[in-house]
Amino acid sequence: MYLEMKHRTIVSIFLALLFTLASSDKTTASLTNDQIEIKFQTVFDLLSRQAAENVQLRSQIVQLKNHIEKQDVIIEHLNGRLDKLMNLNSKVTEINIKNRPTETISKTIPLRTCLDIRSSDPSATSGYYYVDPDGQQSGDDPIIVFCNMTDGSTMVPHDSESAIQATSCLDPGCYSRPIIYSATMRQMLALIQLSQSCRQFIAFDCNAVPFEFNSVPQAWWTDRAGVARYHWAGSNSSVHTCQCGLDDNCALTSLKCNCDSVAGVALRDQGYLTNQDQLPVAQLNFGRTIVPSSYGVHTLGKFECSGRTQVSGMPTSCADLWQIGNTLTGFYTIKGTNTIQSVYCDFTKLPGDQGLQTLIGDIDVKSSNVHFSVQLRTSFNSANSTIPFERVISNPGDGLDMNGTYTAPKSGAYLFSFDSLSNDVTTNIDLYVNNAFQSVSSSGSGSGAQTMSQSVILTLKQGDQVKLVLRIGSLNSGFSSTFNGFLLQEQLTL
């Protein structure tokens, strides 16, 4: 409007000038032809500059209109996402109010998975329930999931389950769709840890929109760690493939996906992603959707986990304790290799997280008391013979016979000690394990009796035999010879 008014003003001035020149003989007579030509040229130049400005302003107006249209598209897209988020929140609220589980499976005392709910109440029907995979009194708040009570699978909903058409764009991955789940990532990771398997259905209906074109990826999905993945079924992330590629029945046998044929007809690729180390899908990207008559429509199913990991035998780690239901941070006892160990479990962390388990140390646990103490009060000088004992002070475990041979009743580490007094001759006493020499205690020659002693720690297996052998010399009867043994640490069989 402003440009048109300005243009009309200049034209009016020009016409007025022409009229004045034409109607005023005096004015005309007073101007030479050159002066009149100069004035006409001035007005003409003014009109030319104004016309150029008009063209430039019109171009700027067109650009502004295009920019406004693009902004309107973005605002419309964001409003659509906002509406879907509000609808999802509304559905969660509706689920909470209308489909509230029974009081035995309520939000106040939620179980960890749908399989747990099914096990505790076989009559429970499929529907939405509260579960708390990372455990009560620990981690994030309980989440709402859909429970398929046919098999007890736990299904986490999100905002992109319906069929959604990718917007038109040219570059690889130019269309992006972040996936917003109704559960926190911590809760979904906990669900993965508890489950035997997890999967997520994905489908893409296409018309001339490929996943890959001329060996250049045009589409991908992003895993939970933010890594782009190019397989659309199965668990092998090292190859670009779809379910038809795995089944060897794609539209073109030379390709691994139907949509990669870029055919001008409706095609579909669908399958389940099954790599638990990558799921759930965090984002979808598609590109090259701007070709006339082309389209790409994606459908992403709920994140689904089924089965339950089992801990066989005694727990051997904080991860095992978490699996069987312990979620309160503190000190716990677990099974070591051949010992019982004390550990500190920080259950604010999940299995696999650094700092979940801190080893305090081994616990001295014995299945029974094992030790002995015996004496010999008389002299003994039978060379190369096992030293017998005549008085038993203690012998729990019944390992020592009176002939002097000790048979280990338990496997583990033992402490043995021997004290005696020799006569006036050189005396050597050898310790044997299973008739194999281990150590020697000896006294020198000289006047008067001399003391002899030795101690040793041995690792024995159940049934190993230990004995003392007098190789040479004589034991004094004026001093009791004592042989002691004690199980320091049992090698437990758990």
N, C-alpha and C positions, 0 to 999 in steps of 0.2 A: 504494500500500500504506500509506504513511504517513497519507494523508488518511482512508482507511477506518478505520484503527486509532484515529485521533483522534476521528472521528465516533462510533465505537462507545463510546469512553470517556465522551464527553459524554452519550450516550443512557443508558449504565449509571448514571451519576451521577443523571440525571433520574429513572430508574426507582427507584433506591434511595431518593431523596427521597420519591417518591410512596408507596413501600412503608412508609417510616418514618412518614410522616404518617398513613397509613391504619392502621397497626398499633399505634401508640402513642397511647393515649387521653390520656395525660398530656401528651404533646407537642401533641397536637391541641387539647387543652383549654386549653393555655397560649397558643395563638396565636389571634389574632382573625382574622376573615375577610379584613380588609384586609392583614394581615401575610402571610397565606397567598397572597393574590393577588399581592402584591409579589414574593414569592419565586418564584412561578410565572412572573411576567413577566420576572424576572431570568434565569431559566433559558431562557426562550423567546428573549429577546434574544441570549443567548450562542449558542444554536443557530442563530439567523438570521444572526448575523455569521459563524459558522463555515461555514454553507451558502454565503454570498456569497464567502468566501475559497476555498471548494472550487471554485466556478464559475470564479473568476479563475485559480486554479492549473491547472485543467483546460485553460483556454484557452491558458495559457502552454505547457503540455505539448504541445498540438496544434501550436502555432507552432514549438516546438523540433523536433518530429518532422518537420514540413514542411521546416525549414531543414536538418536532417540528411539528408533525402531529396534535396534540391537539391545539397547538398555531395557526396553519394554519386554523383549524376549527373555532376557536374563531375569528380570523381576518376575515375570510369569513363571519361569522355571523354579526360582527360589520360593515363590509362593506355593507352587505345587509341592515342593519338598516339605515346606512348612506344614502344609495341609496334611501330607502323609504322616509326618511326625506327630501332628496333633491327633490324627486318626489312630495311629499306633498307640499313643498314650491313652486315648479314649477306650481303645479295645482292651488295653491292660487293665484300666479301671473297671471296665465292664466285666472282664474276666474275674476280677477280684470280687465284684459284687454279686454277679449272677451265677458264676461257676465256682464259687468257693468250695474247696474240698471239705470233706467231713472233719469233724472236730479232732479225730485221731490223726489226721494228716493235715493239720492247719499250718498257718504261717508261723505260729508261736513255737511249734516243735516240728519243723520240716525235716523230712528225710533227705538223703543226699542225691538219690536218683529216682527215676520213675520205676526202675526195676526193684528198688527197695520198697517203694510204695506197693507195687504189685505183690511182692513177697509178703509184706505185712498184712495186706488186705486183698486176697485173691478175687474178691467180688468188685473191686474198684473198676470203674469204666473209663474208657478213653476220654480225655478232656484236658483242660488246663489245671495245673497244680503248682504250688510252691515247692521248690526244692532248694537245697543248700549244699552244693557239691564241695565247697571248701570247708564245710563243717560248722557245727553250732559253736557259738561264742568265739568265733575266729573268722578273720577275713571280712569279705564283703557281705552285704545283706542278701537274704534269700532272693531267688529269681523265679519268675513265672515261666513255665515251659509247657509244651503240649506233650502229654504222655500217651503213647500208643500201648495200651494195656494188652494188646494181642501178643506182643513180644517183650514188653517192658522197656522199649526204647524211649530215650529222652530227646526231645526235639526243641531246639531254641529258635524262636521266630525272629524275623527281621523286617525291615521296611521295603524290601525289594522282591517279594515273593511272587507278585503278579507279573504277567507278561508286560515288558516295557520296551518301547521302540527307541533305539539309539538315535539321537538327533544327527542331522546331516552335517558332515564335516569331511575334510580331505586327508589330513595327516594321520599317520599311524597313532592309534591310541588317543585321538583327539577328543573322543567322547569318553567321559569318566563318570563312574557311578560308585561312590563310597557306600558301603553296606553298614547300616546301623542296626545292631542287634539289641534285643531286649534284655541282654545279660552283659555283665562286665567281662573283660578278657580274662581276669583272674578266675572267675567262676567257670568259664568255658575251658580254661586250661585244667582246672581241677576236675571237671567232668571228663576230659580226655584221659587224665591219669587214672580215674576210677573205671574206665570202660575198656572192654576188650577191643572194640573197633569203633571208628567214627567215619562218617561219610557225608557228602553234600551233593545233591543232584543239581545239574546245570544243563540247560538247553539253549540253543540258538537257532532261531528260524531266520533264514537268510534268502536274499535274492540279489546275487551279484555283490555280496559283501563277504570277503574272505577273512579267515584268521591270519593267513599268510599269503603274500602275493610276490612272485618272483624271488622267493627265499627271504623276503623281508617281512618280519612280523607286523601285522596290522592290528592285532588284538592280543590281549593277555589278561590274566587275573592276578591279583596281588595277594600273597599269603599273609599270615598274621604277623610275620616279621618284616613285611614291606618288600619282599622279593617278588619280582615279576615271574610268572609261570606261564608256560606256553602249551601245556598238555591239558586236554579238556575231558579226560576220563582216566581212571586208574590211578596209579601212584608213582609212575616212573616220570620224574620231572626232567630227565636228561634228553627227552625226545619230544618233538611236536607231534601230537597225535590226538585223535578223537576215538570214540568207541568203535566206529566203523573201521578205523585203522587197526584197532586191537582185534576186531572180529574179521578183518580182511574182506569187507563187503562195502567199501565206499563207492560212490557214484563213478569216480574215476579210479581205477585200480592203481594208478601211479601215485595217487595222493593218499594222505592219511586222514583227511577230513572231507566230508561232503561239501561244505561251504567253500573250501579252497578251490573248487572247480570254477568258481565265479560264473556259473551258468545263469542265464537270464530266466531261470525258473525257480519256483519255491523249493528250497531244500531245508533240511534240519539235521543238526548234530546234537546229540544228547548223551548223557552218561553220568556216572557217579565219580567224584573225586574222593580218593580213599587214603591219602597220605596224612596220618595223624600228626606228623611233625610239621605240617604246613597249614592245615585247616584251623579255623574256618576261613572262608574267602573274605578278604577285607575290602576289595575294590575290583570293579570290572572296567576294562578299557576296550573300546572298539574304534576303528578308523575306516577310512575309504568308504564312507556311506553316502557320498554326495553324487554318485553316478545316477543319472536319470532312471527312474523306475526301480531303483535299488532300495532295499530296506534291511534292517537287522533288528530282531526282537529277542531280548534275552529273558530267561526265566531262571531264577535261582531258588532252590528249595531250602527248607529249614536245615540248620546244622543238626545232624542226627548222630547220637551215640547209643550203642547197645552193648549188652553183656557186662560182666564185672570181672576185673582182675582179681585173682585169688592169691592169698598169702598162705603157702603150705608150711606147716610146722611152726616152730617158734619164730617170732619176728627177729630179723637180723639187722634192722636199721630203723631210723626214724621214719623213712618212707613207708616201711612195712607197718609201723605203728599207725601212721596216718591212714593207710589203706583200710585197716580194720576198725577205724573210727576214732582214734585218739586225736584230739584237736587242741588240747590245752597245753600251752608251752610249759616245759618243766623238765625234771630229771626222770629218766626211764632206764630200765634194764633190758638189754638185748643179748642175743646169742652171738658170741664171737666165733672165731675159727674152732678153738678148742677150749674156750673160756666163756665166762659170763662177763659182760662189759656194762659199765655205767656210761650213759650218754646224756647230753643236754639237747633237747629237741625244741627248736624255735618254729612253732607251727604258724607263725605269721607268714612263713615262707612255704612254698609248695615243693613237692618232690622234684628234684632236679635243680632247685635254686641253691646257690652258694650260701652256706651258713645255716642250712636246715639242721645239720647234725654236728655236734662237737663232742669228741671222745674225752671222757673224764679219766677212764682207766679200767683195768681189769678188776673184777671183784673176786676175792678169795672165797670161792665156793667149792666145797667138797661133798661128794655124795655120802661119805661116811668118814669117821675119824680113822686114820691109819698112822700108827707109830709103834715102836717097841723099845724096851730097855731090859737087858739081861746081864747077869754077872757070872763070873767064874771065880770061886774062892780057893781053889786048890791049885797046886803047881801043875804045869803041863809042859812036856818036853818031847813030844812025839813029832819028829821032823817030817815036813812035807804032808802034814795032816790038817784037816779042818778043825778049828778050835771049837770044842763043844762048850755049852753053858749049862749051868745047873740051877740057876735061880731066875725066875721071870718076875720082873718088877711090873711091866705092863706089856701087852701085846694085842691091842684092838686091831682087828683085821686078820688076826691069826696068821701072820705072814712068816713068823720065825718058828722053826722046829728046834728041839733041844739039842740036835746034832750040830747046830750052828749055821744052818742054811736058811737064808731069808728069801721067800718067794713073794715078789711084789703083787699085792692083791689089786692094785689100780695102776693105770698108766699115769706118768707125770714125773715131776722133779722131786728127788729125795735127797735129804741130807743124812749122811752116815758119819759116825764118830766112834773112835776106839781109844781106850785108855788102859795102860797096864804097867807092870813093874817087872823088869828082867832080873835074872840072877847075875852072878859075876861073870857072865860070858856074853859074847856078841850075839845079839838076837835080832832076827828079821821077821816081820809079819807082813804078808802080802794080801791085798784085797783083790778078789776075783769077781767078775760078772760073767755068768754063763761059761765058767771055766776059762775065761780070758783074763790075763793079768791087767790090773788097772793102776794100782799104786802100792807103795811100800812104806812101812814104818820100821825104823831100825834103832838099835842102841849100840854104843861102842863097848869095847871090853875095858876092864879095869876093876879096881877094888870096889866092892859094894854094889848094891842094886841100883839100877838106873830106870827113870821113868820113860815111858814110850806113849806117844799119842799121834793120832792122825784124824783128819776130817776131810770129807769130799762130798760134792754135790753131783749126783748122777741123774740122767734122764732115762727112765726105765719104761718098758712096756709091761703090761700085765702079764705075769708068768715068768719074767726075768728073775734069775737067782743070783744072790749076792752072798759071799762067804769070806771068812778070814782064815788064812792058812799060815801056820807056823813053819817057816822054811828051815830056819836053824835057830838054836839057842833054847832058852828055858824061861817060862813065866814063873814069877815068884809067888809063893803061896801066902806070903805075908800081906799082900795087897790085892784087893779084888780087881780082876780084869773086867772092864765094862764095855759093852757093845750097844750103841744106840742108833735108832733110825727114825726118820720123820718125813711124812709126805708134805712137801712144801706147797706144791701146786698141782692139782689134779688135771690131767688132760681129759676133759669131759667129752663124752660121746653123746651128742644131743640130736 
